[in-house]
Amino acid sequence: MDMFLAFPLLVFALALAALGTPADIAGDIKALEKLGVGAIDTGFSGSTVPEILADMKKFKTEVLARL
């Protein structure tokens, strides 16, 4: 797939993933991997370090555990 075609697809898929369940997000990551995507950028919510770390741990246990 042409890089210029894949990039908008990647941005669109990640934007949708942010709105889904942990199973949806894991599925989106698997689909991106099938397209040849080797890395994704993530962002975590929170206004304090403990809040951000809690969000990261939730991502690890609820999403990454499904991969």
Long-range contacts (C-beta under 8 A, 24 or more apart in sequence): 1-35, 1-36, 6-35, 6-36, 6-37, 9-35, 10-35, 10-37, 10-40, 14-40, 14-41, 22-62, 22-63, 22-66, 23-66, 25-63, 26-63, 26-64, 26-66, 26-67, 29-63, 29-67, 30-67
